[in-house]
Amino acid sequence: MLHFTYSEPKLDQLRQGDILRKTPELLSLIREVHPHYANEDYLYFQVLTQSCDLVRRNGKICKSRYLTLAAVRPMRLIVERALDGYEKKFIFDNQLFCSSVHRRALKDLFVKLFNNNDTQNFFLKASPDYGIDVDCCAQLHLSIAIRAYQHYDLCLGAKILELRDEFRAKLGWLVGNLYSRVGTQDYVPGAMPDEKAFEEFVQRTMEEYVAWVPEKDYATYQKQHSKVASFEEMQGRVATEKERKQKSKLDSIVSAITAALPGDVDDATKVALRNTLSRMPLLNPVLNE
């Protein structure tokens, strides 16, 4: 089933928003005229030229002299670029780890992307049956131009999907930098019944791209990740460090209490006091901070 963003592709002509796969012919052309965009991170291309300028009537060439194509890159790279400005992050074993202190900011980005309200990116949901294997974004600021009269049919042969009319209009608005909003179907109530379902969808997607580390444990994770060979070993070291800190705090509390008591307090009493304190819910925030 097609995602609500798309329509069944009509292969009679190009339209704004069409998604092009990197056929051998298109890739050869890109390597010749814009070699940087032949990089493997550029998975697809999206047509940015207005549909009215792409119409071919009575066998004539289209009105536009050039076809403008935006680079389409995997969502993974969009997330990594967004996190570039975040301080508390690191990569371990090809997995991105990030402090939970940044979670809210990344969530806001995902919400904008999913509803196509980000000015730099146009979200394209994965549709494996039509050739889009992973979630992607067309990066509207990364575009190239090729001659329409020479390469129109080549691009038409690479077309795999097209946008529904309202999303084509939204893309046109973003590209044209207009100061009015085109109404398109959002995830709620279009594809999902309520905000709770959308919230769960956003949270689940965020977990696919980032391993979230509690802010209170981030410094330990960041310190240990360069010293271990596996995530399990890193978790073990973090747990050991947490236990050490908890023991140190408990020892400090016990010492403060016993110092205020008259006379000497034997070791057995100190152990009993320590065990009692460790089970008190009131102290959990202090011991686990």
N, C-alpha and C positions, 0 to 999 in steps of 0.2 A: 504494500500500500504506500502510495506517495505521501511524503510529508506535506503538511498544508501549505508550505511555501511554494511548492512546485506544481506545474502542469505537465501533462504528457507532452514530450517534445514534438513540435511540428517541424519537419525537416525541409520545408519548402523555402524558408528564408531565415536570416538571422534576425534576432530581436534583442533589445537591451535586456541584460540580465542573463542571457544564455550562458551556460557553463560548457566549456570546451575541454575535452581531455587532451593529453599530450600525445597525439598521434605521431608516428615517425615523421610524417610530412611537416606537421606543425613544429615539432621539436627541431627538425633540421632548419626550418626558417628562423626560429628563435635563436638558434646557435649562430646563425649567420648575421642577423641584424641586431640582436640584443642578447649577447652570449651570457651575461650574468643571470638572465631569467631562465636559462636552461638548467640552473641548479636543481638538484633533486628535491629541495625543500619547496619548490614551486610545483605543486601537484597538478593544478588545473589553471585555467584562465576564465575570466568572466567578461563578457562584452559590456562595455560602458557606453558605447555610442547609442544615441537615441534611436528608437525603433523607426520613427518616421523618416530618418535619414538612411535607413538600411533597406527600405523597400525597393525591390527591383520590378519595374512595371514594363510589360511588353518586351521582355528580354533585354531591356537596357540596364546599364550599370546603376548602382545605387547613388543617391545624392551625395553622400559623404565621400570625400576623397580618401579618408583614412578610417581604419577600424581601431578603436581604442580598447585595449584589453587590460584588465586588472589582474595582478598576480593573486592566486588563491593558495594559501598556505595552511598547514594543519593547525588545529586548535592548540595543540601542544606548544607550538612556537609562540602563539599569541599570549598564552598564559605565562610562558617564560619571559617574554618581553615585558609583560605587565609587572612581573616580580623583580625585574631589574632594579627598580627604584626602592625595593623593600630591603631593609637592613638585615633582618633576622631570617636568613635562609641559607641552605647549603645543598649540594648534590652528593648523594652517596649511592653507589651501585646503580647508577642511572635513574635514581628516584629523587625527585625534588622534595626536600623537607622544608617546612616553613613554620615559624612560630604562629600560634593561634591569634596573636595580637594583630596580624594582618588579614585575618579571615574575613572581616566585615568589608574591607576595601575590595577584596577579590570577588566576594559575593556580588557587590554592586556592579562590578564589571560584567559578570556572567549574566545578570539580569538585563543589563543594557544590550549585550550581544544577542541574547536569545530573542529579545523583542525588537532587534535591529534599530536601537536608539543610540548606537555608538557612531560617532562621526567619521571614524577612521576605518571601520571594519563592517562588512556585511556578512552575517552568519549564514552558513550553508550546512544544513543538517545532513549527516551521512545517509546515503541511499544506495547501499551496495548493489541492489538489483539494477540500478541505472549507472553504475560505475563510480560513484562517490563512496569510497571505502571508509573514510573517517570524517568526523566533524571537522569543518574547515571555516575559514573566513577569507573573503575577498578583501585584500588590503587596498582600499580605494586610492591611497596616496602612492601606491606602487603600480604604475601603469605604463604601457608601451603603445606605440602606434605603428601600424603596418598599412601598406597601400591596399585600399579596398578593391580597386579594379584588378589587381594581380592576385590577391589572396582571399577573396570573399568565399569562393567555393572550397578552398582548403579549410577555412574555419567552419564552414557549414558542414563539411564532412567530419569535423571533430566534435560537433554538438552532441551532448548527451542529455541535457535537461534544460528546461526553461522555467522562468518564474511565472506565477500567477499574475494577473494584471495589476492588482493592488500592490504587490511586492515589487513589480517592475516600476510602478510609479514611485514607491518609496526609495528604491535605488536611484532613480532619476533625481529625486529631491536631494538625496545625500550628495550625489555627484555634482549637482548644480548649486549646492550650498544655498538653497532657498530658505527664506525665513517664514515658512509655514509648514505645518505638519500634515503629512499624508496619513490618513487613517488606515492601518493594516491590522489584520487579526493578530492579537497577542496570544500568548500561551493560555492565558486565562481571560475569558471563559471559552476561548476557541478550541484549543487542543486538550485542555485539562479542566476539570470541573470546578476547582476552587483554588484559592491561594495556598492552602495547606499542601495540596498535591504539587503545585509549582515549587513551593519551598523545598519539598522533599526531592524533587527533580534537580533543583539547583544544587542542593547539598550533596546529592549523590554524584553529580557531575564533577563538583569540586574535588571530591575524594578520588576521582579517577586521575586527576592531574597532580595533586599535591598530597604529601603525607604531612598531616598537621601535628605539630608538637606543642604540648601545653606550654604556655609562656613561662611558667615557673620552672619547667625542666629544660627550656631551650638551651641555656648556657651549657648545661651538662652534655646534651646531645651534640651541640656544636663542637665542644671540646673533645669528645670521644670519637667522633666519626672518622677522624684521620688516623686513629690508632687501632682500628679493628678491621676484621676481614669480612664480617657478615652483619646483617641487621640484627640477628638474634644476639650476637655478642655485644653489639652496641646497646641493645635493650637491657641485657644483663648488667652491663657496667653502669648504666643509668640507674637501674633498680638498686644496685649495691651502693651507689653514691647517695641515693635518697635515704636508704636505711642508715648510712653513716651520719648524715645530717640530722635525721630524726633522733638517733641515739645521742648525738652531741647536744641537741636541744633538751632532751629529757634529762641528761646528766646535769646540765646547767640548772634546770628547774629544781631537780632533787637537791642539788648542792645549796641552792638559795633557800629552800625550805628547811633543810636540816641545820643550816647555819643559824637560822633564827630560833631553833628549839634549844631549850636548856639541856646541858649535858651532852655526852657523846651519843651518837646514834649508830647502832651496830649495822654491819653489812646486810644482814638478813632483812632488817627493817627498811633499809634503803632500796633493796631489790623489790620488796613488797610495795613500797611507795611508788617506785618507778613503774611497775606493772599496772598499778591502779591508775596512775596518770595517763599511761599509754592507751587505756580503754575509755578515757573520758571524751565524749563527742565535743565538749566545749574546747578542748585543746587541738582538735584536728586541724583547724585552719592555721594554727601556729606551727604545728609539727610538719605540715605538708606544704607550707608556702614556699 
